[in-house]
Amino acid sequence: MEKKYMDLNENIRAPQELKDRVLRKAAQMERKETGKPGIYSRGFGLMPKIAAAAAVLLLVIPLTAFAAHQLLLKDHLKDIGFQNEAAVDQLINTYPTETQTVTEARETGETGETVQETVVLPDHYNEYASYHVAEVVCDSQSLYLVSEIKPMSDEYFLVPMELGLNETLRNLYLDEIDREGLDPSMTIEDYVASLGKTIVMVRTTYSCNGAEVEGGTISQATRDGTVYQYYHGINPVGTQNFTLNCTGIAQTPGMAPEEWQALSVPFDVQVQDKSTRTFVKEFTNFPDEGLGITIEKVVAEETELGTYFTFTYTPKESGWERTPFSVLDGDGNYLRNLAGGDSMARDNGDGTFSFTSAVQGLTSLENLQYQVMGPNMDKMGPYPFPK
């Protein structure tokens, strides 16, 4: 399995659509081995190829089966391994669907007379789809949200933009596939054609203070054409409150860029970080393991979502500046990750670098181990944390 993750490096590029496709491709690999849909919690920011490959190995891990009938964030987080439902209840931001009442002119069918008609419309929409961020959960470093994208007419069937139309129906995660005996090998394009509907490719993008939020999506479609887009990313500011700038996008096959750009729907969501972050422990006096770095310290901090381990180290050899780390249990097993872990190390400006590994569900720091990724993407360790 780890070799497969290494191979995914060749598919990682900067555009957001490709980041998401890497997540979905990894999910498909896991599904082939388990017989169930896999789901992955990390996307990738703009990083060198070597760091991208390290992120594939260290930050993207297979999680539990995706429950297609569970559409909102609390159930989704449970599906990907969150055990503390009370914490999710405490941290969640919810956003009721907003509508607006407008008066439109239309012609009557019999006389052609123009009449005024009052209609209720969603708050954020274009002619193809409406966009609504339903729920957000975050702590000072990780960000999870679900966006609901609905067709504006029954003639449209919405498809997540990270998918290709020649991909199989199974990739839509439609629960109707098994229930209604649909052929999972049918292409998305053929399936939508069988419904007599028009394909519209959709997504919602997220930014803050002019910069894209680092992360990735995995989406689920429903029979009525609605798309639920789950986004796993990094809290862009790490403060109590921030404005998340959202943009709804819709594109029909063959639509020119200037056309779909003109259809973009910008809107904002106010996010509150309701979490607390507390110091747990500092590890020092790391022995020399013969690596190209000296580990100065590791600081463990805890939030309601999980534990963040920040490794601070000094490179001893060239090529070791951007070293990734992962945290393992006492048996050498990878732990479930949080979205807010680093994808590449940070330069502290004093000759040291830092890398934060984020994991879910720890009940104790006893017997933990760490693993180091070398310049040639070779894994070293695991090594025990100092007592």
Residue pairs with C-beta under 8 A, 6 or more apart in sequence:
1 29
1 30
1 33
1 62
2 57
4 26
4 29
5 26
5 56
5 57
5 60
6 53
6 56
6 57
6 377
8 22
8 25
8 26
8 56
9 49
9 52
9 53
9 56
11 18
11 21
11 22
11 25
12 18
12 19
12 22
12 44
12 49
12 52
12 53
12 56
13 19
14 46
16 43
16 205
16 212
17 161
17 162
17 203
19 43
19 44
19 216
20 43
20 162
20 216
20 217
20 218
21 162
21 163
22 43
22 44
22 56
22 216
23 40
23 42
23 43
23 60
23 162
23 216
23 217
23 218
24 162
24 163
24 171
24 218
26 38
26 40
26 56
26 60
26 62
27 37
27 38
27 39
27 40
27 66
27 218
28 38
28 171
29 38
30 38
30 62
31 37
31 38
34 62
34 65
36 65
36 66
37 65
37 66
37 68
37 170
37 173
38 62
38 63
38 65
38 66
39 63
39 64
39 65
39 66
39 79
39 80
39 218
40 60
40 61
40 62
40 63
40 216
40 218
41 60
41 61
41 63
41 80
41 232
41 337
41 338
41 339
42 55
42 59
42 60
42 215
42 216
42 232
42 337
42 339
42 341
42 343
43 214
43 215
43 216
43 217
43 232
43 233
44 52
44 55
44 214
44 216
44 343
45 214
45 343
45 344
47 55
47 343
47 344
48 322
48 344
50 322
50 375
50 377
51 322
51 324
51 343
51 344
52 343
53 377
54 324
54 344
54 373
54 377
55 324
55 343
55 344
57 326
57 373
57 377
57 379
58 324
58 325
58 326
58 357
58 371
58 373
59 337
59 341
59 343
60 337
61 334
61 336
61 337
63 79
63 80
63 81
63 336
64 79
64 80
64 81
65 79
66 79
66 173
66 218
66 220
67 75
67 79
68 173
68 174
68 175
68 220
69 175
70 76
70 78
70 79
71 146
71 220
71 222
71 228
72 134
72 135
72 146
72 228
73 88
73 92
73 134
73 135
73 136
73 137
73 144
73 145
73 146
73 230
74 85
74 88
74 89
74 92
74 135
76 144
76 146
76 230
77 88
77 137
77 144
78 85
80 336
81 336
81 360
81 361
82 88
82 305
82 360
82 361
83 360
83 361
84 304
84 305
84 361
87 304
87 305
88 137
90 274
90 304
91 137
91 138
91 139
91 274
91 275
91 304
91 305
92 135
92 136
92 137
93 135
93 136
93 137
93 138
93 271
93 272
93 274
94 134
94 135
95 132
95 133
95 134
95 135
95 136
95 269
97 122
97 123
97 132
97 134
98 122
98 123
98 132
99 120
99 121
99 122
99 123
100 120
100 121
100 122
100 123
101 118
101 119
101 120
101 121
102 118
102 119
102 121
103 116
103 117
103 118
103 119
104 116
104 117
104 118
104 119
105 114
105 115
105 116
105 117
106 114
106 115
106 117
107 113
107 114
107 115
108 115
121 130
122 130
122 131
122 132
122 150
123 130
123 132
123 267
124 130
124 131
124 132
124 246
124 248
124 265
124 267
125 131
125 152
125 248
125 265
126 152
126 248
126 250
126 263
126 264
126 265
127 152
127 263
128 151
128 152
128 153
128 156
128 158
128 200
128 202
128 250
128 252
128 263
129 149
129 150
129 151
129 152
129 156
129 158
129 200
129 202
129 248
129 250
130 149
130 150
130 152
130 248
131 147
131 148
131 149
131 204
131 246
131 248
131 265
131 267
132 147
132 148
132 149
132 150
133 145
133 146
133 147
133 148
133 204
133 244
133 246
133 269
134 146
134 147
134 148
135 145
135 146
136 143
136 144
136 145
136 244
136 269
136 271
137 143
137 144
137 145
137 305
138 144
138 235
138 271
138 273
138 275
139 235
139 273
139 275
139 277
139 303
139 304
139 305
139 340
140 235
140 238
140 239
140 273
140 275
140 277
140 303
141 234
141 235
141 238
141 303
141 308
141 338
141 340
141 356
141 358
142 232
142 233
142 234
142 235
142 305
142 306
142 338
142 339
142 340
142 358
143 213
143 215
143 231
143 232
143 233
143 234
143 235
143 236
143 271
143 339
143 340
144 230
144 231
144 232
144 233
144 339
145 206
145 230
145 231
145 244
146 228
146 229
146 230
146 231
147 204
147 228
147 229
147 231
147 246
148 226
148 227
148 228
148 229
149 158
149 202
149 203
149 204
149 226
149 227
149 228
149 229
149 248
150 158
150 225
150 226
151 157
151 158
151 200
151 224
151 225
151 226
154 197
154 225
155 197
155 198
156 197
156 198
156 199
156 200
156 225
157 192
157 195
157 197
157 198
157 199
157 200
157 225
158 200
158 201
158 202
158 221
158 225
158 226
158 227
159 165
159 172
159 188
159 192
159 199
159 200
159 201
159 202
159 221
159 227
160 172
160 201
160 202
160 203
160 217
160 219
160 221
160 227
160 229
161 201
161 202
161 203
161 249
161 251
162 203
162 217
162 219
163 171
163 172
163 188
163 201
163 219
164 188
165 187
165 188
165 189
165 199
165 253
166 187
166 188
166 189
167 187
167 188
168 184
168 185
168 186
168 187
168 188
169 177
169 182
169 183
169 184
169 185
169 186
169 187
169 188
169 191
170 177
170 184
170 185
171 188
172 188
172 220
172 221
173 219
173 220
173 221
174 182
174 220
174 221
174 222
174 223
175 222
176 182
176 223
177 184
182 191
186 194
188 199
189 199
192 198
192 199
197 225
198 252
199 252
199 253
200 250
200 251
200 252
201 250
201 251
201 252
201 253
202 227
202 248
202 249
202 250
202 251
203 217
203 219
203 229
203 248
203 249
204 229
204 231
204 246
204 247
204 248
204 249
205 212
205 246
205 247
205 249
206 212
206 213
206 215
206 231
206 233
206 244
206 245
206 246
207 213
207 244
207 245
207 247
208 236
208 237
208 242
208 243
208 244
208 245
209 236
209 237
211 236
213 231
213 233
213 234
213 236
213 244
214 233
214 234
214 236
214 343
215 231
215 232
215 233
215 234
215 339
216 231
216 232
216 233
217 229
217 230
217 231
217 232
218 230
218 232
219 227
219 228
219 229
219 230
220 227
220 228
220 230
221 227
221 228
222 228
232 339
233 339
233 340
234 339
234 340
235 242
235 273
235 340
236 242
238 273
239 273
240 272
240 273
241 270
241 271
241 272
241 273
242 270
242 271
242 273
243 268
243 269
243 270
243 271
244 268
244 269
244 270
244 271
245 266
245 268
246 266
246 267
246 268
246 269
247 264
247 265
247 266
247 267
248 264
248 265
248 266
248 267
249 260
249 263
249 264
249 265
250 260
250 263
251 259
251 260
251 263
275 303
275 304
275 305
276 303
276 304
277 301
277 302
277 303
277 308
278 301
278 302
278 303
279 299
279 300
279 301
280 300
280 301
280 302
280 307
280 365
281 299
281 300
281 365
282 297
282 298
282 299
282 300
283 297
283 298
283 299
283 300
283 385
283 386
284 296
284 297
284 386
285 386
286 294
286 295
286 296
286 298
286 386
287 386
288 294
289 372
289 380
289 381
289 383
291 316
291 320
291 372
291 374
291 380
292 315
292 316
292 317
292 319
292 320
292 323
292 374
292 375
293 313
293 314
293 315
293 316
293 317
293 320
293 323
293 372
294 313
294 314
294 316
295 311
295 312
295 313
296 312
296 313
296 314
296 352
297 312
298 309
298 310
298 311
298 312
298 370
298 385
299 309
299 310
299 312
300 307
300 308
300 309
300 365
301 307
301 308
301 310
302 308
302 362
305 338
305 360
306 338
306 358
306 359
306 360
306 361
306 362
307 358
307 359
307 362
307 365
308 338
308 340
308 341
308 356
308 357
308 358
309 325
309 327
309 356
309 357
309 358
309 359
309 370
310 354
310 355
310 356
311 325
311 354
311 355
311 356
311 357
311 370
312 348
312 352
312 353
312 354
313 323
313 352
313 353
313 354
313 355
314 351
314 352
314 353
315 321
315 323
315 353
319 375
320 374
320 375
321 345
321 347
321 353
322 344
322 345
322 353
323 345
323 353
323 355
323 372
323 373
323 374
324 342
324 344
324 345
324 355
324 372
324 373
325 355
325 357
325 370
325 371
325 372
325 373
326 334
326 357
326 370
326 371
326 373
327 335
327 357
327 359
327 368
327 369
327 370
327 371
328 334
328 335
328 368
328 369
328 370
328 371
328 382
329 335
329 367
329 368
329 369
330 366
330 367
330 368
330 369
332 369
332 382
335 359
335 360
335 361
335 362
336 359
336 360
336 361
337 357
337 358
337 359
337 360
338 358
338 359
338 360
339 358
340 356
340 358
341 356
341 357
341 358
341 359
342 355
342 356
342 357
344 355
345 353
345 354
345 355
346 353
346 354
346 355
347 353
348 354
357 370
365 385
367 384
368 384
368 385
369 381
369 382
369 383
369 384
369 385
370 381
370 382
370 383
370 385
371 379
371 380
371 381
371 382
371 383
372 379
372 380
372 381
372 383
373 379
373 380
374 380
